């Protein structure tokens, strides 16, 4: 599949944005939403999305980029404060060939803890929603 293509309004993140699917929400304003990854690669794995529909970073409006990455940085700072990881990975995949599986632009924030294994991209187990809500609340408090 090409890196470009039509935006599918029925992708899972579009459904979350419309409130048709649940999520453990951390933050929302008129441009951005963030929530916990349902299949976390590590404890505290969360996602930050621009609300405006775009498949990937190549198709995100330049005016939305600064706000998106500013919000990502705020989340990294909050994750560090709330969960005290030893490191934090920030990733972002563009196109199926790069490993992207949900075609609404998003940035991954993945805390790393010394000695704790991390699962592969999209290799995580589904997490308990209550546990995700607790993590989301901790990160939200630290934002
Ligand atoms: P990517 O492969 O970069 O498109 O990442 C998509 C991410 O979305 C993966 O890390 C999945 O674990 C995550 N994911 C898939 N479905 C959901 C969902 N319903 N709620 C939260 N995260 C999800």
Backbone and ligand atoms as CSV (ligand in chain L), in Angstrom:
chain,resi,resn,atom,element,x,y,z
A,1,UNK,N,N,0.865,-1.210,0.000
A,1,UNK,CA,C,0.000,0.000,0.000
A,1,UNK,C,C,0.891,1.247,0.000
A,2,UNK,N,N,0.475,2.243,-0.764
A,2,UNK,CA,C,1.259,3.482,-0.864
A,2,UNK,C,C,1.261,4.234,0.475
A,3,UNK,N,N,2.281,5.021,0.628
A,3,UNK,CA,C,2.340,5.869,1.828
A,3,UNK,C,C,1.226,6.922,1.807
A,4,UNK,N,N,0.782,7.275,0.581
A,4,UNK,CA,C,-0.326,8.223,0.439
A,4,UNK,C,C,-1.615,7.456,0.125
A,5,UNK,N,N,-2.722,8.121,0.250
A,5,UNK,CA,C,-4.001,7.486,-0.051
A,5,UNK,C,C,-5.105,8.245,0.626
A,6,UNK,N,N,-6.333,7.822,0.373
A,6,UNK,CA,C,-7.453,8.520,1.008
A,6,UNK,C,C,-7.498,8.242,2.507
A,7,UNK,N,N,-7.958,9.214,3.260
A,7,UNK,CA,C,-8.138,9.040,4.711
A,7,UNK,C,C,-9.395,8.208,4.934
A,8,UNK,N,N,-9.260,7.127,5.695
A,8,UNK,CA,C,-10.414,6.264,5.985
A,8,UNK,C,C,-11.101,6.758,7.263
A,9,UNK,N,N,-12.295,7.323,7.149
A,9,UNK,CA,C,-12.953,7.877,8.343
A,9,UNK,C,C,-13.402,6.807,9.331
A,10,UNK,N,N,-13.250,5.527,8.956
A,10,UNK,CA,C,-13.629,4.443,9.869
A,10,UNK,C,C,-12.424,3.792,10.532
A,11,UNK,N,N,-11.238,4.440,10.436
A,11,UNK,CA,C,-10.101,3.879,11.162
A,11,UNK,C,C,-10.371,4.001,12.673
A,12,UNK,N,N,-9.677,3.173,13.441
A,12,UNK,CA,C,-10.019,3.047,14.868
A,12,UNK,C,C,-9.835,4.362,15.639
A,13,UNK,N,N,-8.845,5.158,15.254
A,13,UNK,CA,C,-8.640,6.411,15.981
A,13,UNK,C,C,-9.713,7.440,15.606
A,14,UNK,N,N,-10.196,7.400,14.363
A,14,UNK,CA,C,-11.312,8.280,13.978
A,14,UNK,C,C,-12.538,7.923,14.821
A,15,UNK,N,N,-12.739,6.624,15.066
A,15,UNK,CA,C,-13.888,6.191,15.881
A,15,UNK,C,C,-13.716,6.653,17.333
A,16,UNK,N,N,-12.485,6.572,17.840
A,16,UNK,CA,C,-12.229,7.070,19.206
A,16,UNK,C,C,-12.509,8.578,19.246
A,17,UNK,N,N,-12.036,9.307,18.235
A,17,UNK,CA,C,-12.241,10.769,18.193
A,17,UNK,C,C,-13.726,11.117,18.159
A,18,UNK,N,N,-14.543,10.283,17.520
A,18,UNK,CA,C,-15.989,10.546,17.451
A,18,UNK,C,C,-16.725,10.013,18.682
A,19,UNK,N,N,-15.967,9.375,19.594
A,19,UNK,CA,C,-16.594,8.827,20.799
A,19,UNK,C,C,-17.318,7.518,20.545
A,20,UNK,N,N,-17.032,6.871,19.421
A,20,UNK,CA,C,-17.703,5.599,19.094
A,20,UNK,C,C,-16.966,4.393,19.679
A,21,UNK,N,N,-15.728,4.634,20.107
A,21,UNK,CA,C,-14.924,3.571,20.731
A,21,UNK,C,C,-14.356,4.137,22.023
A,22,UNK,N,N,-14.212,3.315,23.049
A,22,UNK,CA,C,-13.654,3.822,24.311
A,22,UNK,C,C,-12.139,4.002,24.230
A,23,UNK,N,N,-11.620,4.826,25.108
A,23,UNK,CA,C,-10.164,4.929,25.267
A,23,UNK,C,C,-9.899,5.411,26.683
A,24,UNK,N,N,-8.679,5.174,27.154
A,24,UNK,CA,C,-8.252,5.718,28.450
A,24,UNK,C,C,-7.602,7.060,28.151
A,25,UNK,N,N,-8.448,8.090,28.160
A,25,UNK,CA,C,-8.003,9.418,27.708
A,25,UNK,C,C,-7.109,10.098,28.742
A,26,UNK,N,N,-6.079,10.749,28.244
A,26,UNK,CA,C,-5.200,11.541,29.111
A,26,UNK,C,C,-5.549,13.014,28.975
A,27,UNK,N,N,-5.659,13.479,27.736
A,27,UNK,CA,C,-5.724,14.932,27.483
A,27,UNK,C,C,-6.535,15.174,26.210
A,28,UNK,N,N,-7.232,16.309,26.181
A,28,UNK,CA,C,-7.943,16.691,24.966
A,28,UNK,C,C,-8.100,18.198,24.931
A,29,UNK,N,N,-7.842,18.797,23.775
A,29,UNK,CA,C,-8.231,20.190,23.540
A,29,UNK,C,C,-8.858,20.236,22.160
A,30,UNK,N,N,-9.048,21.424,21.588
A,30,UNK,CA,C,-9.775,21.472,20.314
A,30,UNK,C,C,-8.941,20.930,19.144
A,31,UNK,N,N,-7.651,20.753,19.331
A,31,UNK,CA,C,-6.785,20.284,18.232
A,31,UNK,C,C,-6.146,18.917,18.449
A,32,UNK,N,N,-6.012,18.513,19.704
A,32,UNK,CA,C,-5.203,17.333,20.055
A,32,UNK,C,C,-5.968,16.429,21.009
A,33,UNK,N,N,-5.726,15.117,20.891
A,33,UNK,CA,C,-6.201,14.183,21.920
A,33,UNK,C,C,-5.049,13.236,22.249
A,34,UNK,N,N,-5.015,12.757,23.479
A,34,UNK,CA,C,-4.029,11.723,23.830
A,34,UNK,C,C,-4.720,10.678,24.682
A,35,UNK,N,N,-4.267,9.444,24.533
A,35,UNK,CA,C,-4.824,8.333,25.314
A,35,UNK,C,C,-3.797,7.222,25.404
A,36,UNK,N,N,-4.082,6.264,26.297
A,36,UNK,CA,C,-3.171,5.144,26.499
A,36,UNK,C,C,-3.279,4.165,25.337
A,37,UNK,N,N,-2.134,3.636,24.902
A,37,UNK,CA,C,-2.156,2.571,23.894
A,37,UNK,C,C,-2.800,1.332,24.525
A,38,UNK,N,N,-3.754,0.733,23.797
A,38,UNK,CA,C,-4.495,-0.420,24.335
A,38,UNK,C,C,-3.647,-1.694,24.359
A,39,UNK,N,N,-2.561,-1.712,23.593
A,39,UNK,CA,C,-1.667,-2.885,23.524
A,39,UNK,C,C,-0.245,-2.399,23.837
A,40,UNK,N,N,-0.035,-1.958,25.078
A,40,UNK,CA,C,1.200,-1.213,25.385
A,40,UNK,C,C,2.473,-2.046,25.230
A,41,UNK,N,N,3.489,-1.383,24.687
A,41,UNK,CA,C,4.811,-2.019,24.578
A,41,UNK,C,C,5.535,-1.969,25.911
A,42,UNK,N,N,5.149,-1.013,26.767
A,42,UNK,CA,C,5.697,-0.938,28.119
A,42,UNK,C,C,4.675,-0.187,28.967
A,43,UNK,N,N,4.881,-0.190,30.275
A,43,UNK,CA,C,3.945,0.508,31.169
A,43,UNK,C,C,3.966,2.006,30.861
A,44,UNK,N,N,2.804,2.569,30.546
A,44,UNK,CA,C,2.719,4.003,30.300
A,44,UNK,C,C,2.762,4.391,28.829
A,45,UNK,N,N,2.791,3.381,27.951
A,45,UNK,CA,C,2.802,3.658,26.496
A,45,UNK,C,C,1.541,4.441,26.131
A,46,UNK,N,N,1.727,5.629,25.590
A,46,UNK,CA,C,0.570,6.445,25.221
A,46,UNK,C,C,0.765,7.062,23.836
A,47,UNK,N,N,-0.319,7.601,23.313
A,47,UNK,CA,C,-0.359,8.107,21.938
A,47,UNK,C,C,-0.882,9.534,21.939
A,48,UNK,N,N,-0.283,10.385,21.119
A,48,UNK,CA,C,-0.739,11.769,20.970
A,48,UNK,C,C,-1.113,11.973,19.505
A,49,UNK,N,N,-2.320,12.499,19.264
A,49,UNK,CA,C,-2.852,12.622,17.899
A,49,UNK,C,C,-3.315,14.043,17.624
A,50,UNK,N,N,-3.077,14.545,16.416
A,50,UNK,CA,C,-3.815,15.739,16.004
A,50,UNK,C,C,-5.233,15.293,15.667
A,51,UNK,N,N,-6.230,16.114,15.991
A,51,UNK,CA,C,-7.611,15.704,15.691
A,51,UNK,C,C,-7.931,15.780,14.201
A,52,UNK,N,N,-7.339,16.744,13.513
A,52,UNK,CA,C,-7.631,16.911,12.088
A,52,UNK,C,C,-7.255,15.628,11.349
A,53,UNK,N,N,-8.120,15.153,10.447
A,53,UNK,CA,C,-7.823,13.895,9.771
A,53,UNK,C,C,-6.610,13.990,8.854
A,54,UNK,N,N,-5.637,13.104,9.073
A,54,UNK,CA,C,-4.513,12.946,8.142
A,54,UNK,C,C,-3.978,11.547,8.370
A,55,UNK,N,N,-3.478,10.926,7.326
A,55,UNK,CA,C,-3.015,9.533,7.437
A,55,UNK,C,C,-1.685,9.423,8.157
A,56,UNK,N,N,-0.818,10.407,7.936
A,56,UNK,CA,C,0.540,10.309,8.490
A,56,UNK,C,C,1.175,11.693,8.474
A,57,UNK,N,N,2.422,11.747,8.941
A,57,UNK,CA,C,3.096,13.041,9.120
A,57,UNK,C,C,3.269,13.794,7.800
A,58,UNK,N,N,3.400,13.045,6.702
A,58,UNK,CA,C,3.579,13.684,5.399
A,58,UNK,C,C,2.325,14.447,4.988
A,59,UNK,N,N,1.186,14.035,5.548
A,59,UNK,CA,C,-0.079,14.636,5.137
A,59,UNK,C,C,-0.671,15.535,6.221
A,60,UNK,N,N,0.055,15.691,7.316
A,60,UNK,CA,C,-0.414,16.573,8.388
A,60,UNK,C,C,-0.129,18.021,7.995
A,61,UNK,N,N,-1.103,18.893,8.203
A,61,UNK,CA,C,-0.914,20.302,7.843
A,61,UNK,C,C,0.256,20.876,8.637
A,62,UNK,N,N,1.172,21.600,7.971
A,62,UNK,CA,C,2.320,22.168,8.689
A,62,UNK,C,C,1.916,22.971,9.921
A,63,UNK,N,N,0.780,23.640,9.876
A,63,UNK,CA,C,0.356,24.452,11.030
A,63,UNK,C,C,0.040,23.575,12.257
A,64,UNK,N,N,-0.229,22.279,12.033
A,64,UNK,CA,C,-0.557,21.388,13.159
A,64,UNK,C,C,0.675,20.718,13.765
A,65,UNK,N,N,1.810,20.820,13.074
A,65,UNK,CA,C,2.998,20.074,13.504
A,65,UNK,C,C,3.572,20.628,14.816
A,66,UNK,N,N,3.693,21.947,14.900
A,66,UNK,CA,C,4.280,22.547,16.100
A,66,UNK,C,C,3.456,22.236,17.334
A,67,UNK,N,N,2.132,22.353,17.172
A,67,UNK,CA,C,1.233,22.080,18.288
A,67,UNK,C,C,1.328,20.596,18.691
A,68,UNK,N,N,1.386,19.727,17.688
A,68,UNK,CA,C,1.471,18.287,17.964
A,68,UNK,C,C,2.733,17.966,18.758
A,69,UNK,N,N,3.879,18.424,18.269
A,69,UNK,CA,C,5.124,18.039,18.931
A,69,UNK,C,C,5.350,18.811,20.235
A,70,UNK,N,N,4.752,20.004,20.336
A,70,UNK,CA,C,4.773,20.693,21.629
A,70,UNK,C,C,4.010,19.879,22.669
A,71,UNK,N,N,2.884,19.319,22.240
A,71,UNK,CA,C,2.075,18.510,23.160
A,71,UNK,C,C,2.778,17.190,23.465
A,72,UNK,N,N,3.467,16.640,22.471
A,72,UNK,CA,C,4.254,15.420,22.725
A,72,UNK,C,C,5.294,15.699,23.807
A,73,UNK,N,N,6.006,16.818,23.686
A,73,UNK,CA,C,7.033,17.116,24.692
A,73,UNK,C,C,6.412,17.249,26.090
A,74,UNK,N,N,5.249,17.921,26.166
A,74,UNK,CA,C,4.571,18.049,27.472
A,74,UNK,C,C,4.247,16.676,28.039
A,75,UNK,N,N,3.829,15.761,27.173
A,75,UNK,CA,C,3.513,14.406,27.639
A,75,UNK,C,C,4.774,13.669,28.098
A,76,UNK,N,N,5.863,13.825,27.374
A,76,UNK,CA,C,7.106,13.148,27.784
A,76,UNK,C,C,7.516,13.644,29.173
A,77,UNK,N,N,7.416,14.947,29.378
A,77,UNK,CA,C,7.765,15.520,30.685
A,77,UNK,C,C,6.829,14.965,31.769
A,78,UNK,N,N,5.529,14.888,31.429
A,78,UNK,CA,C,4.543,14.391,32.405
A,78,UNK,C,C,4.759,12.907,32.703
A,79,UNK,N,N,5.066,12.133,31.660
A,79,UNK,CA,C,5.312,10.697,31.850
A,79,UNK,C,C,6.518,10.500,32.766
A,80,UNK,N,N,7.552,11.302,32.548
A,80,UNK,CA,C,8.765,11.190,33.370
A,80,UNK,C,C,8.435,11.509,34.835
A,81,UNK,N,N,7.643,12.578,35.022
A,81,UNK,CA,C,7.283,12.974,36.385
A,81,UNK,C,C,6.372,11.924,37.039
A,82,UNK,N,N,5.409,11.423,36.275
A,82,UNK,CA,C,4.386,10.539,36.866
A,82,UNK,C,C,4.891,9.124,37.088
A,83,UNK,N,N,5.677,8.597,36.142
A,83,UNK,CA,C,6.020,7.170,36.184
A,83,UNK,C,C,7.495,6.923,36.482
A,84,UNK,N,N,8.290,7.981,36.437
A,84,UNK,CA,C,9.729,7.886,36.745
A,84,UNK,C,C,10.464,6.800,35.941
A,85,UNK,N,N,10.285,6.786,34.635
A,85,UNK,CA,C,11.023,5.817,33.817
A,85,UNK,C,C,12.500,6.207,33.761
A,86,UNK,N,N,13.326,5.256,33.331
A,86,UNK,CA,C,14.754,5.546,33.160
A,86,UNK,C,C,15.019,6.193,31.799
A,87,UNK,N,N,14.103,6.001,30.867
A,87,UNK,CA,C,14.223,6.606,29.539
A,87,UNK,C,C,12.847,6.657,28.894
A,88,UNK,N,N,12.740,7.420,27.802
A,88,UNK,CA,C,11.467,7.513,27.089
A,88,UNK,C,C,11.756,7.473,25.583
A,89,UNK,N,N,11.085,6.552,24.893
A,89,UNK,CA,C,11.195,6.477,23.434
A,89,UNK,C,C,10.017,7.233,22.825
A,90,UNK,N,N,10.289,8.021,21.778
A,90,UNK,CA,C,9.222,8.680,21.011
A,90,UNK,C,C,9.340,8.171,19.577
A,91,UNK,N,N,8.251,7.564,19.075
A,91,UNK,CA,C,8.288,7.020,17.713
A,91,UNK,C,C,7.065,7.459,16.932
A,92,UNK,N,N,7.180,7.324,15.621
A,92,UNK,CA,C,6.081,7.753,14.751
A,92,UNK,C,C,6.294,7.056,13.406
A,93,UNK,N,N,5.299,6.309,12.937
A,93,UNK,CA,C,5.433,5.454,11.749
A,93,UNK,C,C,4.590,6.009,10.598
A,94,UNK,N,N,5.172,6.023,9.413
A,94,UNK,CA,C,4.488,6.576,8.242
A,94,UNK,C,C,4.422,5.535,7.141
A,95,UNK,N,N,3.223,5.006,6.892
A,95,UNK,CA,C,3.038,4.030,5.817
A,95,UNK,C,C,3.186,2.607,6.315
A,96,UNK,N,N,2.480,1.723,5.619
A,96,UNK,CA,C,2.479,0.301,5.989
A,96,UNK,C,C,3.893,-0.270,5.977
A,97,UNK,N,N,4.683,0.159,5.002
A,97,UNK,CA,C,6.045,-0.375,4.873
A,97,UNK,C,C,6.906,-0.001,6.069
A,98,UNK,N,N,6.534,1.084,6.739
A,98,UNK,CA,C,7.287,1.528,7.918
A,98,UNK,C,C,6.753,0.883,9.193
A,99,UNK,N,N,5.644,0.155,9.077
A,99,UNK,CA,C,5.077,-0.507,10.254
A,99,UNK,C,C,3.801,0.133,10.767
A,100,UNK,N,N,3.339,1.189,10.092
A,100,UNK,CA,C,2.104,1.846,10.549
A,100,UNK,C,C,0.916,0.902,10.376
A,101,UNK,N,N,0.072,0.845,11.405
A,101,UNK,CA,C,-1.100,-0.043,11.335
A,101,UNK,C,C,-2.415,0.709,11.484
A,102,UNK,N,N,-2.382,1.896,12.068
A,102,UNK,CA,C,-3.594,2.715,12.171
A,102,UNK,C,C,-3.317,4.006,11.411
A,103,UNK,N,N,-4.160,4.278,10.420
A,103,UNK,CA,C,-3.831,5.330,9.458
A,103,UNK,C,C,-4.505,6.670,9.798
A,104,UNK,N,N,-4.283,7.075,11.049
A,104,UNK,CA,C,-4.550,8.448,11.498
A,104,UNK,C,C,-3.278,8.853,12.230
A,105,UNK,N,N,-2.676,9.962,11.828
A,105,UNK,CA,C,-1.380,10.392,12.377
A,105,UNK,C,C,-1.345,10.310,13.903
A,106,UNK,N,N,-0.276,9.730,14.425
A,106,UNK,CA,C,-0.116,9.656,15.884
A,106,UNK,C,C,1.349,9.482,16.229
A,107,UNK,N,N,1.684,9.906,17.439
A,107,UNK,CA,C,3.051,9.785,17.962
A,107,UNK,C,C,2.990,8.888,19.193
A,108,UNK,N,N,3.903,7.910,19.245
A,108,UNK,CA,C,3.998,6.996,20.390
A,108,UNK,C,C,4.955,7.578,21.433
A,109,UNK,N,N,4.580,7.473,22.697
A,109,UNK,CA,C,5.478,7.788,23.810
A,109,UNK,C,C,5.591,6.504,24.634
A,110,UNK,N,N,6.809,5.967,24.700
A,110,UNK,CA,C,7.008,4.638,25.297
A,110,UNK,C,C,8.070,4.744,26.402
A,111,UNK,N,N,7.618,4.729,27.657
A,111,UNK,CA,C,8.593,4.794,28.763
A,111,UNK,C,C,9.421,3.510,28.813
A,112,UNK,N,N,10.678,3.632,29.199
A,112,UNK,CA,C,11.547,2.457,29.374
A,112,UNK,C,C,12.048,2.417,30.811
A,113,UNK,N,N,12.010,1.231,31.365
A,113,UNK,CA,C,12.448,1.024,32.750
A,113,UNK,C,C,13.604,0.035,32.733
A,114,UNK,N,N,14.698,0.394,33.370
A,114,UNK,CA,C,15.862,-0.493,33.403
A,114,UNK,C,C,15.441,-1.887,33.857
A,115,UNK,N,N,15.851,-2.881,33.102
A,115,UNK,CA,C,15.582,-4.268,33.492
A,115,UNK,C,C,14.227,-4.784,33.060
A,116,UNK,N,N,13.346,-3.901,32.567
A,116,UNK,CA,C,12.006,-4.344,32.138
A,116,UNK,C,C,12.002,-4.516,30.626
A,117,UNK,N,N,11.545,-5.673,30.180
A,117,UNK,CA,C,11.494,-5.938,28.737
A,117,UNK,C,C,10.441,-5.049,28.087
A,118,UNK,N,N,10.649,-4.792,26.818
A,118,UNK,CA,C,9.659,-4.007,26.059
A,118,UNK,C,C,9.204,-4.876,24.892
A,119,UNK,N,N,7.886,-4.968,24.655
A,119,UNK,CA,C,7.456,-5.769,23.505
A,119,UNK,C,C,7.676,-4.986,22.220
A,120,UNK,N,N,7.618,-5.723,21.095
A,120,UNK,CA,C,7.844,-5.091,19.793
A,120,UNK,C,C,6.659,-4.215,19.415
A,121,UNK,N,N,6.883,-3.341,18.437
A,121,UNK,CA,C,5.812,-2.510,17.901
A,121,UNK,C,C,4.644,-3.401,17.467
A,122,UNK,N,N,3.456,-3.106,17.981
A,122,UNK,CA,C,2.199,-3.854,17.763
A,122,UNK,C,C,2.283,-5.285,18.312
A,123,UNK,N,N,3.270,-5.560,19.147
A,123,UNK,CA,C,3.395,-6.904,19.726
A,123,UNK,C,C,2.923,-6.980,21.157
A,124,UNK,N,N,2.316,-5.886,21.645
A,124,UNK,CA,C,1.882,-5.876,23.048
A,124,UNK,C,C,0.579,-6.646,23.240
A,125,UNK,N,N,0.356,-7.063,24.497
A,125,UNK,CA,C,-0.906,-7.730,24.873
A,125,UNK,C,C,-1.943,-6.658,25.189
A,126,UNK,N,N,-3.224,-6.985,24.964
A,126,UNK,CA,C,-4.259,-6.016,25.313
A,126,UNK,C,C,-4.200,-5.763,26.825
A,127,UNK,N,N,-4.296,-4.483,27.206
A,127,UNK,CA,C,-4.166,-4.119,28.621
A,127,UNK,C,C,-5.543,-3.987,29.258
A,128,UNK,N,N,-5.567,-4.168,30.561
A,128,UNK,CA,C,-6.795,-3.990,31.322
A,128,UNK,C,C,-7.163,-2.497,31.317
A,129,UNK,N,N,-8.403,-2.193,30.953
A,129,UNK,CA,C,-8.810,-0.789,30.797
A,129,UNK,C,C,-8.719,-0.035,32.129
A,130,UNK,N,N,-8.987,-0.713,33.242
A,130,UNK,CA,C,-8.905,-0.033,34.541
A,130,UNK,C,C,-7.466,0.348,34.864
A,131,UNK,N,N,-6.536,-0.555,34.520
A,131,UNK,CA,C,-5.118,-0.252,34.745
A,131,UNK,C,C,-4.695,0.924,33.860
A,132,UNK,N,N,-5.202,0.949,32.635
A,132,UNK,CA,C,-4.868,2.062,31.734
A,132,UNK,C,C,-5.439,3.375,32.255
A,133,UNK,N,N,-6.656,3.322,32.803
A,133,UNK,CA,C,-7.285,4.544,33.345
A,133,UNK,C,C,-6.457,5.104,34.504
A,134,UNK,N,N,-5.904,4.205,35.319
A,134,UNK,CA,C,-5.087,4.658,36.462
A,134,UNK,C,C,-3.820,5.343,35.954
A,135,UNK,N,N,-3.182,4.744,34.939
A,135,UNK,CA,C,-1.980,5.357,34.365
A,135,UNK,C,C,-2.321,6.695,33.708
A,136,UNK,N,N,-3.447,6.724,32.971
A,136,UNK,CA,C,-3.866,7.966,32.305
A,136,UNK,C,C,-4.067,9.086,33.327
A,137,UNK,N,N,-4.690,8.739,34.453
A,137,UNK,CA,C,-4.948,9.749,35.495
A,137,UNK,C,C,-3.635,10.281,36.066
A,138,UNK,N,N,-2.661,9.380,36.263
A,138,UNK,CA,C,-1.358,9.810,36.807
A,138,UNK,C,C,-0.668,10.770,35.837
A,139,UNK,N,N,-0.694,10.420,34.547
A,139,UNK,CA,C,-0.027,11.270,33.556
A,139,UNK,C,C,-0.764,12.609,33.438
A,140,UNK,N,N,-2.100,12.550,33.437
A,140,UNK,CA,C,-2.919,13.780,33.339
A,140,UNK,C,C,-2.587,14.732,34.497
A,141,UNK,N,N,-2.459,14.187,35.685
A,141,UNK,CA,C,-2.154,15.000,36.861
A,141,UNK,C,C,-0.813,15.696,36.711
A,142,UNK,N,N,0.118,15.035,36.028
A,142,UNK,CA,C,1.477,15.574,35.887
A,142,UNK,C,C,1.614,16.532,34.699
A,143,UNK,N,N,0.573,16.623,33.865
A,143,UNK,CA,C,0.670,17.481,32.671
A,143,UNK,C,C,0.705,18.968,33.042
L,1,LIG,P1,P,0.955,2.265,14.465
L,1,LIG,O1,O,1.289,0.843,14.113
L,1,LIG,O2,O,2.131,3.179,14.580
L,1,LIG,O3,O,-0.113,2.770,13.528
L,1,LIG,O4,O,0.361,2.232,15.930
L,1,LIG,C1,C,-0.965,1.963,16.222
L,1,LIG,C2,C,-1.029,1.773,17.712
L,1,LIG,O5,O,-2.383,1.808,18.085
L,1,LIG,C3,C,-0.460,0.423,18.199
L,1,LIG,O6,O,0.552,0.657,19.164
L,1,LIG,C4,C,-1.678,-0.271,18.807
L,1,LIG,O7,O,-1.332,-1.004,19.963
L,1,LIG,C5,C,-2.583,0.899,19.129
L,1,LIG,N1,N,-3.995,0.619,19.151
L,1,LIG,C6,C,-4.708,-0.154,18.304
L,1,LIG,N2,N,-6.011,-0.129,18.629
L,1,LIG,C7,C,-6.132,0.694,19.699
L,1,LIG,C8,C,-7.222,1.143,20.494
L,1,LIG,N3,N,-8.485,0.734,20.267
L,1,LIG,N4,N,-6.979,1.996,21.514
L,1,LIG,C9,C,-5.716,2.414,21.772
L,1,LIG,N5,N,-4.642,2.016,21.061
L,1,LIG,C10,C,-4.842,1.183,20.035
